[in-house]
């Protein structure tokens, strides 16, 4: 079955209309109290690769519901007057997510290369504590 649009085309279309932040710039935002970095990766990715200190974990499958104040799943952090910067592993999921959120009227940006270049650019990384 041929698809009408490929995932890579969806990413490209999304990237053309959203704000992309380079890794080095995002690293400089880690301690900024006006910024919330949102990690869309699944829990196994965070356990395996670590995460950005202070980031808020929002699984990709819940983001539209957590952002919507009329949803029973709304998370108050998304109602704060902050700059929201989303990321995934490579920037694909976060690009599509930010485009979708923009369509909903929610202002956000994403880290262009995702978490994949974070550590090699000197970004701080934490790992979950063992249970």
KOLBA-706095 format. One record per residue: x, y, z of N, C-alpha, C, O, CB in turn; residue in three letters. Coordinates in nm, 2 decimals. Glycine has a CB too. Example, Ala and Ser with C-alpha at 12.3 -4.5 7.8 and 13.67 -1.06 7.14 Angstrom:
KOLBA-706095
PT   neast  nnorth     nup  caeast  canorth    caup   ceast  cnorth     cup   oeast  onorth     oup  cbeast  cbnorth    cbup   aa
PT    1.32   -0.57    0.78    1.23    -0.45    0.78    1.32   -0.33    0.78    1.42   -0.33    0.85    1.13    -0.45    0.90  ala
PT    1.28   -0.22    0.71    1.37    -0.11    0.71    1.29    0.00    0.79    1.34    0.11    0.80    1.41    -0.06    0.57  ser
END
This chain:
KOLBA-706095
PT   neast  nnorth     nup  caeast  canorth    caup   ceast  cnorth     cup   oeast  onorth     oup  cbeast  cbnorth    cbup   aa
PT    0.08   -0.12    0.00    0.00     0.00    0.00    0.09    0.12    0.00    0.18    0.14    0.08   -0.10     0.00    0.12  unk
PT    0.07    0.21   -0.09    0.14     0.34   -0.10    0.07    0.44   -0.01   -0.05    0.46   -0.01    0.15     0.39   -0.25  unk
PT    0.16    0.51    0.06    0.11     0.62    0.15    0.09    0.75    0.07    0.17    0.77   -0.03    0.20     0.64    0.27  unk
PT    0.00    0.83    0.11   -0.02     0.96    0.04    0.10    1.06    0.08    0.14    1.14    0.00   -0.15     1.03    0.08  unk
PT    0.15    1.04    0.20    0.26     1.12    0.25    0.35    1.04    0.34    0.29    0.96    0.42    0.21     1.25    0.32  unk
PT    0.48    1.04    0.33    0.57     0.97    0.41    0.59    1.04    0.54    0.57    1.16    0.56    0.70     0.94    0.34  unk
PT    0.64    0.97    0.64    0.68     1.03    0.77    0.79    1.14    0.75    0.78    1.24    0.81    0.73     0.92    0.87  unk
PT    0.88    1.11    0.66    0.99     1.21    0.64    0.93    1.34    0.57    0.98    1.45    0.60    1.10     1.15    0.55  unk
PT    0.83    1.32    0.49    0.76     1.44    0.43    0.69    1.51    0.53    0.69    1.64    0.53    0.67     1.39    0.31  unk
PT    0.62    1.44    0.63    0.55     1.51    0.73    0.65    1.59    0.82    0.62    1.70    0.86    0.48     1.41    0.82  unk
PT    0.76    1.54    0.85    0.87     1.61    0.93    0.91    1.73    0.85    0.92    1.84    0.91    0.99     1.51    0.96  unk
PT    0.94    1.72    0.72    0.99     1.83    0.64    0.88    1.94    0.64    0.92    2.06    0.65    1.02     1.78    0.50  unk
PT    0.76    1.90    0.62    0.65     2.00    0.61    0.64    2.07    0.75    0.61    2.19    0.75    0.51     1.93    0.57  unk
PT    0.65    2.00    0.85    0.64     2.05    0.99    0.75    2.15    1.01    0.73    2.26    1.06    0.64     1.94    1.10  unk
PT    0.88    2.11    0.98    0.99     2.19    1.01    0.99    2.32    0.93    1.05    2.42    0.97    1.12     2.11    0.97  unk
PT    0.92    2.32    0.82    0.92     2.44    0.74    0.83    2.55    0.80    0.84    2.67    0.76    0.86     2.41    0.60  unk
PT    0.75    2.52    0.90    0.66     2.62    0.96    0.67    2.63    1.11    0.58    2.69    1.17    0.52     2.58    0.92  unk
PT    0.77    2.57    1.17    0.78     2.58    1.32    0.92    2.64    1.35    1.00    2.66    1.26    0.77     2.44    1.38  unk
PT    0.93    2.68    1.48    1.06     2.73    1.53    1.15    2.62    1.57    1.11    2.53    1.65    1.04     2.83    1.65  unk
PT    1.27    2.61    1.51    1.37     2.51    1.54    1.48    2.58    1.62    1.53    2.68    1.58    1.42     2.44    1.41  unk
PT    1.52    2.51    1.72    1.63     2.56    1.81    1.75    2.47    1.80    1.74    2.35    1.81    1.59     2.58    1.96  unk
PT    1.87    2.52    1.77    1.99     2.44    1.76    2.03    2.39    1.90    1.99    2.46    2.00    2.11     2.53    1.70  unk
PT    2.09    2.28    1.91    2.13     2.22    2.03    2.21    2.31    2.12    2.17    2.32    2.24    2.22     2.09    2.01  unk
PT    2.31    2.38    2.07    2.39     2.47    2.16    2.30    2.58    2.22    2.32    2.62    2.34    2.50     2.54    2.07  unk
PT    2.21    2.64    2.15    2.12     2.74    2.20    2.03    2.68    2.31    2.00    2.74    2.41    2.03     2.80    2.09  unk
PT    1.98    2.55    2.29    1.89     2.49    2.38    1.97    2.46    2.51    1.91    2.47    2.62    1.84     2.36    2.33  unk
PT    2.09    2.42    2.50    2.18     2.40    2.62    2.18    2.52    2.71    2.18    2.51    2.83    2.32     2.35    2.58  unk
PT    2.19    2.64    2.65    2.19     2.76    2.72    2.05    2.80    2.79    2.05    2.89    2.87    2.22     2.88    2.63  unk
PT    1.95    2.72    2.75    1.82     2.75    2.81    1.79    2.66    2.93    1.69    2.68    3.00    1.71     2.72    2.71  unk
PT    1.87    2.56    2.96    1.85     2.47    3.07    1.81    2.53    3.20    1.72    2.48    3.27    1.96     2.37    3.08  unk
PT    1.89    2.63    3.24    1.87     2.69    3.37    1.78    2.81    3.37    1.76    2.88    3.47    2.00     2.73    3.43  unk
PT    1.72    2.84    3.25    1.63     2.96    3.24    1.49    2.93    3.30    1.42    2.84    3.24    1.62     3.01    3.09  unk
PT    1.45    3.00    3.40    1.32     2.97    3.47    1.20    3.00    3.38    1.09    2.97    3.41    1.31     3.05    3.59  unk
PT    1.23    3.07    3.27    1.12     3.11    3.18    1.10    3.00    3.07    1.01    3.02    2.99    1.15     3.24    3.11  unk
PT    1.18    2.90    3.07    1.17     2.80    2.97    1.14    2.66    3.03    1.19    2.62    3.14    1.31     2.79    2.89  unk
PT    1.05    2.59    2.96    1.02     2.45    3.00    1.07    2.36    2.88    1.01    2.37    2.77    0.87     2.43    3.04  unk
PT    1.16    2.27    2.91    1.20     2.18    2.81    1.12    2.05    2.83    1.12    1.99    2.94    1.36     2.14    2.82  unk
PT    1.05    2.01    2.72    0.96     1.90    2.73    1.01    1.78    2.65    1.04    1.79    2.53    0.82     1.94    2.68  unk
PT    1.03    1.67    2.72    1.08     1.54    2.66    0.97    1.45    2.62    0.89    1.41    2.70    1.18     1.47    2.77  unk
PT    0.96    1.43    2.49    0.85     1.35    2.43    0.89    1.20    2.42    0.80    1.12    2.39    0.82     1.40    2.30  unk
PT    1.01    1.16    2.45    1.05     1.02    2.44    0.98    0.93    2.53    0.93    0.97    2.64    1.21     1.01    2.45  unk
PT    0.99    0.80    2.50    0.92     0.71    2.59    1.01    0.68    2.71    1.13    0.70    2.70    0.88     0.58    2.51  unk
PT    0.96    0.63    2.82    1.03     0.61    2.94    1.16    0.52    2.92    1.26    0.54    2.98    0.95     0.54    3.04  unk
PT    1.15    0.42    2.83    1.27     0.34    2.80    1.38    0.42    2.74    1.50    0.39    2.77    1.23     0.22    2.71  unk
PT    1.35    0.51    2.66    1.46     0.59    2.60    1.52    0.68    2.70    1.64    0.70    2.70    1.40     0.68    2.49  unk
PT    1.44    0.74    2.79    1.50     0.82    2.90    1.58    0.74    3.00    1.69    0.78    3.04    1.38     0.88    2.98  unk
PT    1.54    0.61    3.02    1.62     0.53    3.11    1.76    0.49    3.04    1.86    0.49    3.11    1.55     0.40    3.15  unk
PT    1.75    0.46    2.92    1.87     0.42    2.84    1.97    0.53    2.82    2.09    0.52    2.83    1.83     0.35    2.71  unk
PT    1.92    0.65    2.77    2.00     0.76    2.73    2.02    0.87    2.83    2.10    0.96    2.81    1.95     0.81    2.60  unk
PT    1.93    0.87    2.93    1.93     0.98    3.02    1.84    1.09    2.97    1.77    1.08    2.87    2.07     1.04    3.04  unk
PT    1.84    1.20    3.05    1.74     1.31    3.01    1.80    1.44    3.05    1.90    1.45    3.13    1.61     1.29    3.08  unk
PT    1.75    1.55    3.00    1.79     1.69    3.03    1.74    1.72    3.17    1.62    1.71    3.20    1.74     1.79    2.92  unk
PT    1.84    1.76    3.26    1.80     1.80    3.39    1.69    1.91    3.39    1.70    2.01    3.32    1.92     1.85    3.47  unk
PT    1.59    1.88    3.47    1.48     1.98    3.49    1.37    1.97    3.38    1.27    2.04    3.38    1.53     2.11    3.49  unk
PT    1.39    1.88    3.28    1.30     1.87    3.17    1.17    1.80    3.22    1.17    1.73    3.32    1.35     1.78    3.05  unk
PT    1.06    1.83    3.16    0.93     1.78    3.19    0.90    1.66    3.09    0.91    1.68    2.97    0.82     1.88    3.19  unk
PT    0.87    1.54    3.15    0.84     1.43    3.06    0.69    1.43    3.02    0.61    1.42    3.11    0.89     1.30    3.13  unk
PT    0.67    1.43    2.89    0.53     1.42    2.84    0.54    1.32    2.73    0.58    1.35    2.62    0.48     1.56    2.79  unk
PT    0.49    1.20    2.75    0.49     1.10    2.64    0.42    1.15    2.51    0.31    1.21    2.52    0.43     0.97    2.69  unk
PT    0.47    1.12    2.40    0.42     1.17    2.27    0.27    1.15    2.26    0.20    1.23    2.20    0.50     1.11    2.16  unk
PT    0.23    1.03    2.30    0.09     0.99    2.28   -0.01    1.07    2.37   -0.13    1.07    2.34    0.07     0.85    2.31  unk
PT    0.04    1.15    2.46   -0.05     1.23    2.55   -0.05    1.38    2.53   -0.13    1.45    2.59   -0.02     1.20    2.69  unk
PT    0.05    1.43    2.45    0.08     1.57    2.45   -0.04    1.66    2.41   -0.06    1.76    2.48    0.18     1.60    2.35  unk
PT   -0.12    1.62    2.31   -0.24     1.71    2.28   -0.34    1.72    2.39   -0.40    1.82    2.41   -0.31     1.65    2.15  unk
PT   -0.35    1.61    2.47   -0.45     1.60    2.58   -0.39    1.68    2.70   -0.47    1.74    2.77   -0.48     1.46    2.61  unk
PT   -0.26    1.67    2.72   -0.20     1.74    2.84   -0.20    1.89    2.82   -0.20    1.96    2.91   -0.06     1.68    2.86  unk
PT   -0.19    1.93    2.69   -0.18     2.07    2.66   -0.32    2.14    2.66   -0.33    2.26    2.69   -0.11     2.09    2.53  unk
PT   -0.42    2.07    2.63   -0.55     2.12    2.61   -0.62    2.15    2.75   -0.65    2.05    2.82   -0.64     2.03    2.53  unk
PT   -0.65    2.28    2.78   -0.71     2.31    2.91   -0.85    2.25    2.93   -0.90    2.24    3.04   -0.71     2.45    2.93  unk
PT   -0.91    2.21    2.82   -1.05     2.16    2.83   -1.05    2.00    2.84   -1.15    1.94    2.85   -1.13     2.20    2.71  unk
PT   -0.93    1.95    2.83   -0.92     1.80    2.84   -0.91    1.76    2.99   -0.86    1.83    3.07   -0.79     1.75    2.77  unk
PT   -0.97    1.64    3.02   -0.96     1.59    3.15   -0.82    1.55    3.19   -0.79    1.53    3.31   -1.05     1.47    3.17  unk
PT   -0.73    1.55    3.09   -0.59     1.51    3.12   -0.50    1.63    3.12   -0.37    1.61    3.14   -0.54     1.41    3.01  unk
PT   -0.55    1.75    3.12   -0.47     1.87    3.12   -0.37    1.87    3.23   -0.40    1.84    3.35   -0.56     1.99    3.12  unk
PT   -0.25    1.91    3.20   -0.14     1.93    3.30   -0.12    2.08    3.32   -0.09    2.15    3.22   -0.01     1.85    3.26  unk
PT   -0.13    2.13    3.44   -0.12     2.27    3.47    0.01    2.34    3.42    0.01    2.46    3.39   -0.13     2.30    3.61  unk
PT    0.12    2.26    3.41    0.24     2.32    3.37    0.23    2.38    3.23    0.29    2.48    3.20    0.36     2.21    3.36  unk
PT    0.14    2.33    3.14    0.12     2.38    3.01    0.03    2.50    3.01    0.01    2.57    2.90    0.06     2.27    2.92  unk
PT   -0.02    2.54    3.12   -0.10     2.67    3.13   -0.01    2.78    3.18   -0.06    2.90    3.19   -0.21     2.65    3.22  unk
PT    0.12    2.75    3.21    0.21     2.86    3.26    0.25    2.95    3.15    0.26    2.90    3.03    0.33     2.79    3.34  unk
PT    0.29    3.07    3.18    0.34     3.16    3.08    0.49    3.14    3.07    0.57    3.22    3.12    0.31     3.31    3.12  unk
PT    0.52    3.04    2.99    0.66     3.00    2.97    0.69    2.98    2.83    0.59    2.97    2.75    0.70     2.87    3.06  unk
PT    0.81    2.96    2.79    0.85     2.92    2.66    0.87    2.77    2.66    0.94    2.72    2.74    0.98     2.99    2.61  unk
PT    0.80    2.70    2.58    0.80     2.55    2.57    0.89    2.51    2.46    0.86    2.54    2.34    0.66     2.49    2.57  unk
PT    0.99    2.42    2.49    1.08     2.37    2.39    1.07    2.22    2.40    1.11    2.16    2.50    1.22     2.42    2.41  unk
PT    1.02    2.16    2.29    1.00     2.01    2.29    1.12    1.94    2.23    1.19    2.00    2.15    0.87     1.98    2.22  unk
PT    1.14    1.82    2.27    1.24     1.74    2.20    1.21    1.59    2.21    1.13    1.54    2.30    1.38     1.76    2.26  unk
PT    1.26    1.52    2.11    1.26     1.37    2.11    1.40    1.32    2.09    1.49    1.39    2.13    1.16     1.31    2.00  unk
PT    1.42    1.21    2.03    1.56     1.16    2.01    1.63    1.23    1.89    1.74    1.27    1.90    1.56     1.01    1.99  unk
PT    1.56    1.24    1.78    1.62     1.29    1.66    1.56    1.42    1.60    1.61    1.47    1.51    1.62     1.19    1.55  unk
PT    1.45    1.46    1.66    1.38     1.59    1.61    1.27    1.56    1.52    1.20    1.65    1.47    1.48     1.67    1.54  unk
PT    1.24    1.43    1.49    1.13     1.40    1.40    1.00    1.41    1.47    0.91    1.48    1.43    1.14     1.26    1.34  unk
PT    0.98    1.34    1.58    0.86     1.34    1.66    0.83    1.48    1.71    0.71    1.52    1.71    0.86     1.24    1.77  unk
PT    0.93    1.55    1.76    0.91     1.68    1.81    0.87    1.78    1.71    0.79    1.87    1.73    1.03     1.73    1.89  unk
PT    0.92    1.77    1.59    0.88     1.86    1.48    0.73    1.84    1.45    0.66    1.94    1.44    0.96     1.83    1.35  unk
PT    0.68    1.72    1.43    0.54     1.69    1.40    0.46    1.74    1.52    0.35    1.79    1.50    0.52     1.54    1.37  unk
PT    0.50    1.71    1.64    0.43     1.75    1.76    0.41    1.90    1.77    0.30    1.95    1.79    0.50     1.70    1.89  unk
PT    0.52    1.97    1.75    0.51     2.12    1.76    0.42    2.18    1.65    0.35    2.27    1.67    0.65     2.18    1.75  unk
PT    0.43    2.12    1.53    0.33     2.16    1.42    0.19    2.14    1.46    0.10    2.23    1.44    0.37     2.09    1.29  unk
PT    0.16    2.02    1.52    0.03     1.99    1.57   -0.02    2.09    1.68   -0.13    2.14    1.67    0.02     1.85    1.62  unk
PT    0.07    2.11    1.77    0.04     2.21    1.88    0.02    2.35    1.83   -0.07    2.42    1.88    0.15     2.21    1.99  unk
PT    0.09    2.39    1.73    0.08     2.52    1.67   -0.06    2.52    1.60   -0.13    2.63    1.61    0.19     2.54    1.56  unk
PT   -0.10    2.42    1.54   -0.24     2.41    1.48   -0.35    2.43    1.59   -0.45    2.48    1.56   -0.26     2.28    1.40  unk
PT   -0.32    2.38    1.71   -0.41     2.39    1.82   -0.41    2.53    1.88   -0.50    2.56    1.96   -0.38     2.29    1.93  unk
PT   -0.31    2.61    1.85   -0.30     2.75    1.90   -0.20    2.75    2.02   -0.20    2.86    2.09   -0.43     2.79    1.95  unk
PT   -0.12    2.65    2.04   -0.02     2.65    2.15    0.11    2.68    2.09    0.16    2.62    1.99   -0.02     2.50    2.22  unk
PT    0.18    2.78    2.15    0.31     2.83    2.10    0.42    2.75    2.16    0.43    2.73    2.28    0.33     2.98    2.14  unk
PT    0.50    2.69    2.07    0.61     2.60    2.11    0.72    2.60    2.01    0.69    2.64    1.89    0.56     2.46    2.15  unk
PT    0.84    2.55    2.04    0.95     2.53    1.95    1.00    2.39    1.98    0.95    2.32    2.07    1.06     2.64    1.97  unk
PT    1.10    2.35    1.90    1.16     2.22    1.93    1.31    2.22    1.90    1.36    2.31    1.83    1.10     2.11    1.84  unk
PT    1.38    2.13    1.96    1.53     2.12    1.94    1.55    2.04    1.81    1.51    1.93    1.80    1.60     2.05    2.07  unk
PT    1.61    2.11    1.72    1.62     2.06    1.58    1.67    1.92    1.57    1.62    1.83    1.50    1.71     2.15    1.50  unk
PT    1.78    1.89    1.64    1.84     1.75    1.63    1.80    1.66    1.74    1.85    1.55    1.75    1.99     1.77    1.63  unk
PT    1.71    1.71    1.83    1.66     1.63    1.94    1.78    1.60    2.04    1.87    1.67    2.05    1.61     1.49    1.89  unk
PT    1.76    1.49    2.11    1.85     1.46    2.22    1.98    1.39    2.16    2.08    1.38    2.23    1.79     1.36    2.32  unk
PT    1.98    1.36    2.03    2.09     1.28    1.97    2.22    1.36    1.97    2.33    1.29    1.98    2.05     1.25    1.83  unk
PT    2.22    1.49    1.97    2.35     1.57    1.98    2.37    1.64    2.11    2.46    1.72    2.12    2.35     1.67    1.86  unk
PT    2.28    1.62    2.20    2.28     1.69    2.33    2.41    1.67    2.40    2.48    1.77    2.43    2.17     1.65    2.42  unk
PT    2.45    1.55    2.44    2.57     1.52    2.52    2.70    1.56    2.45    2.79    1.62    2.51    2.57     1.37    2.56  unk
PT    2.70    1.53    2.32    2.83     1.56    2.24    2.85    1.71    2.23    2.96    1.76    2.20    2.82     1.50    2.11  unk
PT    2.75    1.79    2.25    2.76     1.94    2.25    2.78    1.99    2.39    2.77    2.11    2.41    2.64     2.00    2.19  unk
PT    2.80    1.91    2.49    2.82     1.95    2.63    2.70    1.97    2.71    2.71    2.03    2.82    2.90     2.08    2.62  unk
PT    2.59    1.92    2.66    2.46     1.94    2.74    2.46    1.84    2.86    2.51    1.73    2.85    2.34     1.91    2.65  unk
PT    2.41    1.89    2.97    2.40     1.81    3.09    2.30    1.70    3.08    2.20    1.72    3.02    2.37     1.89    3.21  unk
PT    2.33    1.58    3.13    2.25     1.47    3.12    2.23    1.40    3.26    2.33    1.39    3.33    2.30     1.36    3.02  unk
PT    2.11    1.37    3.30    2.08     1.30    3.42    2.03    1.16    3.39    1.97    1.14    3.28    1.99     1.37    3.52  unk
PT    2.04    1.07    3.48    1.98     0.94    3.46    1.88    0.91    3.57    1.90    0.95    3.69    2.09     0.82    3.45  unk
PT    1.77    0.83    3.55    1.68     0.81    3.65    1.74    0.73    3.76    1.83    0.64    3.74    1.55     0.73    3.60  unk
PT    1.70    0.75    3.89    1.75     0.67    4.00    1.69    0.53    3.99    1.58    0.51    3.96    1.72     0.74    4.13  unk
PT    1.78    0.43    4.03    1.73     0.30    4.03    1.62    0.28    4.14    1.63    0.34    4.25    1.84     0.20    4.05  unk
PT    1.53    0.20    4.11    1.42     0.17    4.21    1.46    0.07    4.31    1.38    0.04    4.40    1.29     0.13    4.14  unk
END
